[in-house]
């Protein structure tokens, strides 16, 4: 097993036992409080109770995170409850600076061509929901990032010399990230977990912050099936995660073993 600590338990209690300033990067996606069917966790708390609980978790994340660390917070919404990401972001605002506001685009239509996947709905009120939020939070708002680590090539090569003094054919990706889901045909393909994010999304966050193999510590307080830890292990990083459901932990361990041996 790579240098990944997996602890079964409530994230708030586990985080309280960790040392101050011991984490470089947090990439996580808490329950959205939208009534999603997790195995053990009840995803339908009173909104004030939910936000108060997350505020306590965020306070512990701030304590264990290094001063130059990054906290990437993924939040989604539903059409009938679109305020969830913003309510959660306002709780985080009490403790962190919002350094980058990133949009995770799951599906996009350009002209008449559509790419990516989304859960279709039948509605005479709402559009299909095709994006989620990634809030890049830091303690000061002044954390240096490696924008070109996830850069893209110039479409117009004439702009290389105009905008890039180094002459390299690479530019900032911007804050809209098109990262489609891989095709999943059954819940069994994702460890029976109802909400899994793509590995590429996590890798973008880690590479944007920057890392050193064998040294950088990545944390995900809401493990689920362990996508953050799978990516951390594949990149040769140290990891810390926690989860209340043992079945998710076992599935995550299998994913990590496959990732490091593939």
C-alpha positions in Angstrom: 0.0 0.0 0.0 1.4 3.5 -0.9 1.9 6.1 1.8 -1.8 6.7 2.3 -3.4 6.7 5.7 -7.0 5.5 5.6 -8.9 6.0 8.8 -12.4 4.8 9.5 -14.3 7.4 11.4 -16.1 10.7 11.4 -14.0 13.4 9.5 -14.4 16.0 12.2 -13.2 13.7 15.0 -10.3 12.4 12.9 -9.1 15.8 11.8 -9.0 17.0 15.4 -6.3 14.4 16.1 -4.1 15.7 13.2 -1.2 18.2 13.7 -1.4 21.8 12.9 0.0 22.7 9.5 0.5 19.1 8.4 -1.5 19.1 5.1 -0.4 20.7 1.8 -3.5 20.2 -0.4 -7.1 19.3 0.4 -9.3 18.1 -2.4 -12.8 17.0 -1.3 -16.5 16.9 -2.1 -18.7 16.9 1.0 -22.3 15.6 0.8 -24.4 18.2 -0.9 -27.4 17.8 1.5 -29.7 17.0 -1.5 -31.1 13.7 -0.2 -28.6 11.6 -2.1 -28.7 7.9 -1.1 -25.5 7.1 0.7 -25.2 3.8 2.5 -24.8 5.2 6.1 -24.9 9.0 5.9 -28.2 10.8 5.9 -28.0 13.5 3.3 -31.0 15.5 4.4 -30.0 17.6 7.4 -31.7 20.9 8.4 -29.9 23.5 6.4 -28.6 25.4 9.4 -27.4 22.2 11.0 -25.7 21.2 7.8 -23.9 24.5 7.4 -22.9 24.6 11.0 -21.4 21.1 10.7 -19.4 22.0 7.6 -18.2 25.2 9.3 -16.7 23.1 12.0 -15.1 20.8 9.5 -13.7 23.8 7.6 -12.2 25.2 10.8 -10.3 21.9 11.3 -9.2 21.9 7.7 -7.8 25.4 8.1 -5.9 24.4 11.3 -4.3 21.3 9.7 -3.5 23.0 6.4 -0.2 24.7 5.8 -0.2 28.5 5.5 0.6 28.1 1.8 -1.8 25.2 1.3 -4.8 24.9 -1.0 -8.3 23.7 -0.3 -10.3 22.7 -3.4 -13.9 22.3 -2.5 -16.3 20.7 -5.0 -20.0 21.4 -4.5 -23.0 20.6 -6.7 -26.6 21.7 -6.7 -30.0 20.6 -7.9 -32.4 22.6 -9.9 -34.8 22.8 -7.0 -32.1 23.8 -4.6 -29.5 25.8 -6.5 -28.2 27.8 -3.5 -26.4 24.9 -1.8 -22.9 25.7 -3.3 -23.2 29.3 -2.5 -24.4 28.7 1.1 -21.5 26.4 1.6 -19.1 28.9 0.0 -20.3 31.6 2.4 -19.5 29.3 5.4 -16.0 28.8 3.9 -15.7 32.5 3.4 -15.7 33.0 7.2 -12.4 31.1 7.4 -10.7 31.2 4.0 -10.1 33.5 1.0 -11.7 32.5 -2.3 -8.6 32.6 -4.5 -10.0 31.0 -7.6 -13.6 30.2 -8.6 -13.5 27.3 -11.0 -16.4 25.9 -13.0 -16.3 22.1 -13.6 -18.1 21.7 -16.9 -19.4 18.1 -17.3 -21.1 18.7 -20.6 -21.0 21.5 -23.2 -22.6 22.4 -26.4 -20.8 24.4 -29.0 -22.9 25.2 -32.0 -24.9 22.1 -32.7 -22.3 19.7 -31.2 -22.6 18.4 -27.6 -19.9 16.7 -25.7 -19.9 15.1 -22.2 -22.5 13.5 -20.0 -25.2 14.8 -17.7 -28.3 13.3 -16.0 -31.2 14.3 -18.2 -34.4 15.7 -16.7 -37.9 16.2 -18.1 -39.1 19.7 -17.1 -41.0 22.6 -18.3 -39.1 24.9 -15.8 -35.4 23.8 -15.7 -32.5 23.3 -17.9 -30.3 20.2 -17.6 -27.7 20.7 -15.0 -24.2 20.4 -16.6 -21.7 22.0 -14.2 -20.5 22.1 -10.6 -18.4 24.4 -8.6 -14.8 24.0 -7.5 -13.9 26.7 -4.9 -10.1 27.1 -4.6 -9.7 28.4 -1.0 -6.5 29.5 0.7 -5.7 31.2 4.0 -4.4 34.5 2.4 -5.4 34.5 -1.2 -1.7 34.9 -2.1 -0.7 31.3 -2.7 1.4 30.8 -5.9 0.0 28.2 -8.3 1.5 26.5 -11.4 -1.0 27.6 -14.0 0.9 26.0 -16.9 1.1 22.6 -15.2 -2.5 22.2 -16.5 -2.1 24.5 -19.4 -3.4 24.0 -23.0 -1.9 24.7 -26.4 -2.6 27.9 -28.3 -5.2 27.6 -31.0 -3.7 30.5 -32.9 0.1 29.8 -32.9 0.7 33.5 -33.8 -0.2 34.3 -30.2 2.7 32.3 -28.8 5.3 35.1 -29.2 2.7 37.8 -28.6 1.6 36.5 -25.2 4.3 34.0 -24.0 7.8 35.4 -23.5 9.2 31.9 -23.1 8.1 31.0 -26.6 6.4 27.8 -25.3 3.2 26.7 -26.9 1.2 26.6 -23.7 -1.2 29.0 -22.0 -3.4 29.1 -18.9 -6.4 26.9 -19.0 -8.6 29.4 -17.4 -11.2 28.8 -14.7 -13.7 26.7 -16.8 -12.6 23.1 -16.8 -14.3 20.7 -19.2 -13.8 17.3 -17.5 -16.4 14.8 -18.6 -17.3 11.7 -16.7 -16.1 8.3 -18.0 -19.0 6.2 -19.1 -20.4 4.3 -16.2 -23.1 1.6 -16.9 -24.0 0.7 -13.3 -23.4 1.8 -9.7 -21.2 -1.2 -9.3 -18.7 0.4 -11.7 -18.2 3.2 -9.1 -18.3 1.1 -5.9 -22.0 1.6 -5.3 -21.3 5.2 -4.4 -23.9 7.7 -5.7 -21.5 10.6 -6.3 -18.0 10.1 -7.7 -15.9 12.8 -9.4 -13.4 12.1 -12.2 -9.7 11.4 -11.5 -8.7 14.1 -14.0 -10.6 16.8 -12.0 -8.6 15.9 -8.9 -5.3 15.7 -10.8 -5.9 19.2 -12.2 -6.3 20.6 -8.7 -3.2 18.9 -7.4 -1.1 19.9 -10.4 -2.4 23.5 -10.2 -1.2 23.8 -6.6 2.1 22.0 -7.3 3.6 19.0 -5.5 6.8 17.1 -4.7 6.7 13.3 -5.0 7.1 11.6 -1.6 6.7 14.9 0.3 3.4 16.6 -0.5 0.5 15.5 1.7 -3.0 15.4 0.1 -6.1 15.1 2.3 -9.7 14.2 1.5 -11.9 14.4 4.6 -14.9 12.8 2.7 -13.3 9.8 1.2 -16.2 8.1 -0.6 -14.6 5.7 -3.0 -11.3 7.4 -2.7 -10.7 9.2 -6.0 -8.5 11.8 -4.4 -6.3 9.2 -2.8 -6.1 7.1 -6.0 -4.7 10.2 -7.8 -2.4 11.0 -4.9 -1.0 7.5 -4.9 -0.6 7.4 -8.7 1.4 10.7 -8.5 3.6 9.4 -5.7 2.2 11.7 -3.0 1.4 11.1 0.7 -2.3 10.9 1.6 -4.7 11.1 4.5 -8.4 10.3 4.2 -11.3 9.2 6.4 -14.6 7.5 5.8 -17.4 6.1 7.9 -18.4 3.4 5.5 -16.1 0.4 5.5 -17.4 -0.9 2.2 -16.2 2.3 0.5 -12.8 2.0 2.2 -12.3 -1.5 0.9 -13.3 -0.4 -2.6 -10.9 2.5 -2.4 -8.0 0.3 -1.4 -8.6 -1.9 -4.4 -8.6 1.1 -6.6 -5.3 2.4 -5.2 -3.6 -1.0 -5.7 -4.8 -1.1 -9.3 -3.7 2.5 -9.9 -0.1 2.0 -8.6 0.4 -1.3 -10.4 -1.1 -0.3 -13.8 
